[in-house]
Amino acid sequence: MLLCIFSSYLVTAQPLFQQKTEIELNVPCTINGNVCSSNATCQATIINPKGAILVNNEAMVQNNATFRINITENQSAENGQYEFPVSCCDNGACATRHLTFAVNPSGVVSSSGEAIVYVILIIVVLVFFIFTMMGAVKIDGEHSYDVGGKLLELKYGKYLKMGLFFVSILFLWFLFFLGWQVSSKVLMFDFMNTIFRTLFMILTYLIAPIFLAFTILAVVQWTLDLKLWKMTKRGLPER
């Protein structure tokens, strides 16, 4: 299902340009199957993916039978599909073409093979994330005591629990990265691109502090467990 969704959004039949660059749009002028003469005129309107009108019925520049219009870096800042209707007239005959073009961060068309790779990676990483998180939640890291408070068993599962939690965070970080790449290169959803990129950057900055916190917690817990083990060896009450 993921592959079908990704494939349905692959841009193949429309021109693709790089985001935040000056874009030159060239349109061959034909009316009723005839190439336009030097007397022809064309006007263009360009609407970005959010519905904002960038160019409103402006005259295009003629170069023989081709007409050209440019948009600036600021105008191509939105990621996604742009509407590009063009109307041309030549010696009393007129025609309108409803064209589109797309913009993404790289300006490169994602192939179906690339979409398959992303689908496989997302599934694999998601499965590992779920298993590590479930393992971290289910592992019992508490020591066993009897009713009187006597220590029955020292358990060291808490260290594996912390390790699995940290690994699950790494998998989540990689999932955010994949979501960012898919939303920008394959699906070209600007809103999702912004969300996943923000989450990825936030977690990138937090990984080192989280690792340090887990390390300190593990050292403190190990010190307490070692103290508890020595107390049991000396026959001192545990609680």
N, C-alpha and C positions, 0 to 999 in steps of 0.2 A: 504493500500500500504506500509506504514511504517513497519507494522508487517511482510509482505512478504519479504521486504528487509532485516530486522533484522534476520528473520528465515533462510534466505538463507546463512547467514554468520556464523551461529552457528557451533561451532566445535564439532562434535560428533563422527566421524569415525577415527580420528587420535589422537595420543598421545598428551597430553597437559602438558607443564612444566611452571614453574614460571620463569619470566624474571630475568636476572642478577643473576642466580644461576648456579652452576656446574651441568651439565646434563649428565647422563649415559644412553646411548642408547644400548639396547640389541635386537639382531635380531636372531631368530631361523634359522638355516641353513638347507634348504632342496633343493634338485636339482632333478627335474623330479619326485617329490613326495617322494623321498627317503631322509631319514635323513643323514646328512653329517657325514663322518667318522672323525677320529682324524687326518687324512692327509689333510683335507680341509683347504683352505685359503680364506679369504674374505677381500676385499678392499672397503673403503667407501669414498664418497665425500659428503660434507655438504655445502649447499649454503643458505645464510640468505635471508630474504625478500627483501633486497635491491640489491641482485644479487652478493654480495661479497662471494668469495669462502673461507670458513673457514677451511675446510679439503679437501685436494686434493689427492684423490686416495690413502689414507693411509691404512696400514694394521690394521685389527681389532684383538683384543685379543680373543682367543678361550677359551671357558669354556664348555667342552663336545660338544654338538651340537648347542651351542649358541655362537654368536660372539658379542663382546662389543667394544664400542668406546665412549670416553668422550669429551665434549667441556667445556670450562672454563666459568667463570662468565662474562668475557668481551665478549666472543664469543656469549653469549645468551642475549646480551643487546638489540637487536632489537625485537620489538613486531610484531608478525605475523606468517606466515607459512614459514617453512624451507624445502628445497628440500634435500632428503637424499637417493640418489641412492647407492645400494650395489651390488657388483659383487662377486660371490663365485665360486670356482672351487674345484672339488674333483675327483681325479683319472681320469683326462682327461675330465670330464663333467663339464660344466660351466653354470651359470644362473645369470641373472641380475634382480634385483627388484628395482622399482622406488618408494621409500617410502617418506612420509612426516611426519612432526610433527609440532606442533604449540607452540608458547610462548606468554604468556600474563602476566600482572603484578601480578595477584593473583595465577595463575596456576590452576584455577578452571573453569570448563566448565559451561557456561551460558545456562540455560534451556530455552525452548520456553516460559515457564511461566514467567521467569524473563524478557524476551524480551517484552512480553505483558505488564507487569507492567511499563517498561520504555516507551513504546509507549503511554500508557494512561497518564503517568505523563507529558511527553513532550507535548502532545496535550492540556492537561488541563492548564499547565503553560503557553504555548504559547498563548492560548485564553485569559487568564487573563492579560498577558503582552500586547497584542494588545488592549484590552478594556481599560486598565488603561492608556496606552499611548495615545489612541485616546481621552479618556475623558480629559486628561491633556491638549491636544492640543486644543480641542474644547471649553473648559470652558472660558468664558469671565471674566477676573478679573479686567478690567478697569472700573473706575468710569464713570458715565454718566453726561455730561455737556450740557447746551444749547449753542446756537450760541454766546451768550454774555459771556460765560465762567462761568455761574452760575451753581453750583453743583446741579444736579437733584437727584442723587441717589448714595449712597455709596455702592460699591459692595465688597464683601469679598470672591469672588470666587477664587481670587489669592492664598489664603491659601490652598484651596482644590486642586488647580492646582499644587502647589508645592508638596503637599502630594502625589498626584497621580503620579507625576514624580518620586518621590523617591521610591514609591512602585513598579513602573514599572522597575526601576533599580534593585530592589531586585528580581523581577521575571526574569530579564535578567541574573542576577548573578546565579540564580538557573538553568536556561537553559544552561548556560555554564558548570555548574557542571554535569548536566545530559548528555550533549554532551561528556564531558570528560569520564564519566563512560561507556557510550555506545560504544564509539570509542575504548576503551581499553579492555572492558570485553566481549562485544558482537560482534562488527564488527572487532576488532583487527586491526584498521587502525592506524599505528604509527604516520603518518603525522597529521591526524585529532586529535589524542590523544594529541600531542604536542601543537597544536593550541588551543584546548579547555582548556587544563590545563593552558596554559599561560594566556588566557583571563580570566579564573576563578581566578587565583592568582592576576592578575592586579586589577580586580574589587574588590577582597577581601580587598586589601590594600587601595582602594579608597573609599569604602563604608563609613567609619567613617569620613573622610574629607568632603565627599559630604553631609552627614547628618549634620555635623557642619555648612557647608556653607548654607544649606537650613534653618537651625535654626536661624543663624545670620540674613539672609535675611528676614525671617519672622518677627523677632523681630524689625528690622529696619523699615520694611514696616508697621507693626502694630503701631509703634511710629508715623510715618508720617500720617497714617490714623486717629489716635487719635487726632493729632494736627489739621488735616483738619476738623474733626468733631466738635472740640471745636470752630474753627474759624467760621463755619457755624452757630453754636448756638449763637455766639456773633454778627452775621451779617456782618462779615468781608468778603471782596472779596476772592473767592477761587483761582482765577488764576491771 
